Amino acid sequence: MGKLLYGPQQRALEIDDRLLAHLKIVILTKLRRGESFAFSWENEVAEGGGRGTIWLNPGIPIEFTFYGGRRPAINRAWLQALTATVERGELQAMPEVEETSSASPSNQARW
């Protein structure tokens, strides 16, 4: 489990390292362009369930902390699915999308 630390008070959102690596790419791409957007997720049942949303913009501090030492291979299909949600107005955490067989391992970026 990694953490997304958000805002001046460093609010911590615990997120699986693999999902966090993909979210990091989408979030930093949008912020680099100077774009603001909402990010939403569903809380684990063990945490009481429910949902959460934060507003992200380039002026608010954000930090990504990973517990694992290895950088995961990036799943392009999942990255595209996450990007599609933010392009519709709200980045939404989602389960991993299966890659198509046309994506060869040599074409996958490693972050």
Beta strands, then each sheet from edge to edge (+ up, - down):
strand 1: 2-6
strand 2: 11-15
strand 3: 37-42
strand 4: 51-56
strand 5: 62-65
strand 6: 90-92
sheet 1: 2+ 1- 5+
sheet 2: 4+ 3- 6-
end
